[in-house]
Protein backbone atom coordinates (compact mmCIF):
# COMPACT_ATOMS: atom_id res chain seq x y z
CA UNK A 1 0.00 0.00 0.00
CA UNK A 2 1.27 3.49 -0.89
CA UNK A 3 1.57 6.27 1.68
CA UNK A 4 -1.27 8.82 1.56
CA UNK A 5 -0.39 12.46 0.98
CA UNK A 6 -3.00 15.14 1.63
CA UNK A 7 -2.45 18.28 -0.44
CA UNK A 8 -4.29 21.33 0.88
CA UNK A 9 -4.38 24.47 -1.26
CA UNK A 10 -7.14 26.82 -2.39
CA UNK A 11 -5.52 27.11 -5.85
CA UNK A 12 -6.39 24.05 -7.98
CA UNK A 13 -3.29 24.63 -10.15
CA UNK A 14 -1.01 24.25 -7.12
CA UNK A 15 -2.76 21.01 -6.20
CA UNK A 16 -2.36 19.70 -9.75
CA UNK A 17 1.36 20.56 -9.79
CA UNK A 18 2.03 18.77 -6.50
CA UNK A 19 -0.15 15.84 -7.51
CA UNK A 20 1.76 15.57 -10.79
CA UNK A 21 5.06 15.27 -8.94
CA UNK A 22 3.86 12.90 -6.23
CA UNK A 23 1.12 10.68 -7.67
CA UNK A 24 3.51 8.05 -9.03
CA UNK A 25 4.75 7.13 -5.55
CA UNK A 26 1.87 8.17 -3.28
CA UNK A 27 -1.90 8.04 -3.04
CA UNK A 28 -3.08 11.64 -3.23
CA UNK A 29 -5.91 13.17 -1.23
CA UNK A 30 -6.93 16.77 -2.02
CA UNK A 31 -8.57 19.55 -0.06
CA UNK A 32 -9.30 23.08 -1.31
CA UNK A 33 -9.65 24.76 2.08
CA UNK A 34 -8.94 24.23 5.74
CA UNK A 35 -12.39 22.95 6.65
CA UNK A 36 -12.28 20.31 3.92
CA UNK A 37 -8.79 19.31 5.09
CA UNK A 38 -9.99 18.73 8.67
CA UNK A 39 -12.92 16.65 7.39
CA UNK A 40 -10.64 14.50 5.23
CA UNK A 41 -8.11 13.97 8.02
CA UNK A 42 -10.86 12.88 10.42
CA UNK A 43 -12.41 10.46 7.87
CA UNK A 44 -9.27 9.13 6.18
CA UNK A 45 -6.06 10.13 8.00
CA UNK A 46 -3.15 10.74 5.61
CA UNK A 47 0.46 9.83 6.30
CA UNK A 48 1.65 13.38 5.59
CA UNK A 49 0.06 16.75 4.82
CA UNK A 50 1.33 19.42 2.41
CA UNK A 51 -0.45 22.55 3.59
CA UNK A 52 -0.74 26.01 2.07
CA UNK A 53 -0.97 28.90 4.52
CA UNK A 54 -2.92 31.57 2.66
CA UNK A 55 -6.45 30.20 2.27
CA UNK A 56 -9.87 31.76 2.84
CA UNK A 57 -11.83 30.74 5.91
CA UNK A 58 -9.49 28.61 7.99
CA UNK A 59 -5.88 29.41 7.05
CA UNK A 60 -3.00 26.94 7.15
CA UNK A 61 -1.78 28.08 10.57
CA UNK A 62 -5.22 27.36 12.05
CA UNK A 63 -5.47 23.96 10.33
CA UNK A 64 -2.02 23.00 11.54
CA UNK A 65 -2.69 24.07 15.13
CA UNK A 66 -6.03 22.24 15.22
CA UNK A 67 -4.45 19.00 13.93
CA UNK A 68 -1.39 19.21 16.18
CA UNK A 69 -3.55 19.91 19.25
CA UNK A 70 -5.54 16.69 18.67
CA UNK A 71 -4.03 13.42 20.03
CA UNK A 72 -5.56 11.49 17.10
CA UNK A 73 -3.72 13.61 14.51
CA UNK A 74 -0.74 15.19 16.26
CA UNK A 75 1.69 12.61 14.84
CA UNK A 76 0.90 13.37 11.17
CA UNK A 77 3.80 15.34 9.65
CA UNK A 78 2.78 18.70 8.21
CA UNK A 79 4.91 20.53 5.68
CA UNK A 80 3.81 24.08 4.93
CA UNK A 81 4.17 24.75 1.20
CA UNK A 82 3.64 28.47 0.70
CA UNK A 83 4.60 31.60 -1.19
CA UNK A 84 5.29 33.37 2.12
CA UNK A 85 9.02 33.96 2.54
CA UNK A 86 9.55 35.98 5.71
CA UNK A 87 11.19 34.49 8.80
CA UNK A 88 8.14 35.59 10.81
CA UNK A 89 5.94 33.38 8.59
CA UNK A 90 8.27 30.43 9.10
CA UNK A 91 8.31 31.00 12.87
CA UNK A 92 4.53 31.29 12.99
CA UNK A 93 4.23 27.98 11.08
CA UNK A 94 6.58 26.23 13.49
CA UNK A 95 4.71 27.71 16.48
CA UNK A 96 1.48 26.32 15.00
CA UNK A 97 3.12 22.88 14.99
CA UNK A 98 4.36 22.53 11.42
CA UNK A 99 7.18 20.06 10.98
CA UNK A 100 8.71 21.87 8.01
CA UNK A 101 8.30 24.83 5.68
CA UNK A 102 8.94 24.94 1.91
CA UNK A 103 8.68 28.15 -0.09
CA UNK A 104 7.04 28.27 -3.53
CA UNK A 105 8.32 27.93 -6.12
CA UNK A 106 9.88 24.81 -4.66
CA UNK A 107 12.61 22.51 -5.89
CA UNK A 108 11.05 19.16 -6.82
CA UNK A 109 14.01 17.14 -5.53
CA UNK A 110 13.98 18.99 -2.20
CA UNK A 111 10.23 18.43 -1.82
CA UNK A 112 10.59 14.73 -2.64
CA UNK A 113 13.46 14.26 -0.18
CA UNK A 114 11.62 16.00 2.63
CA UNK A 115 8.40 14.06 2.04
CA UNK A 116 10.31 10.76 2.08
CA UNK A 117 12.18 11.75 5.23
CA UNK A 118 9.03 12.65 7.16
CA UNK A 119 7.24 9.53 5.91
CA UNK A 120 10.15 7.40 7.09
CA UNK A 121 9.90 8.95 10.55
CA UNK A 122 6.14 8.45 10.61
CA UNK A 123 6.55 4.82 9.56
CA UNK A 124 8.89 4.21 12.51
CA UNK A 125 6.39 5.87 14.84
CA UNK A 126 3.47 3.86 13.42
CA UNK A 127 5.48 0.63 13.55
CA UNK A 128 6.22 1.19 17.24
CA UNK A 129 2.48 1.60 17.83
CA UNK A 130 1.57 -1.31 15.55
CA UNK A 131 -0.29 0.99 13.16
CA UNK A 132 1.93 0.95 10.05
CA UNK A 133 -0.25 1.52 6.99
CA UNK A 134 2.49 1.46 4.34
CA UNK A 135 5.80 -0.29 3.85
CA UNK A 136 9.30 1.11 4.05
CA UNK A 137 10.46 -0.37 0.74
CA UNK A 138 8.13 2.11 -0.96
CA UNK A 139 10.16 4.94 0.53
CA UNK A 140 13.41 3.78 -1.01
CA UNK A 141 12.35 4.88 -4.51
Secondary structure, DSSP 4 states (H G I P E B T S, - for coil): -PPEEEEE-S-HHHHHHHHHHHTTTSEEEEESSHHHHHHHHHHS--SEEEE-S--SSS-HHHHHHHHHTSTTTTTSEEEEEES---HHHHHHHHHHT-SEEEESSPPHHHHHHHHHHHHHHHHHHHHHHT---S-GGGG--
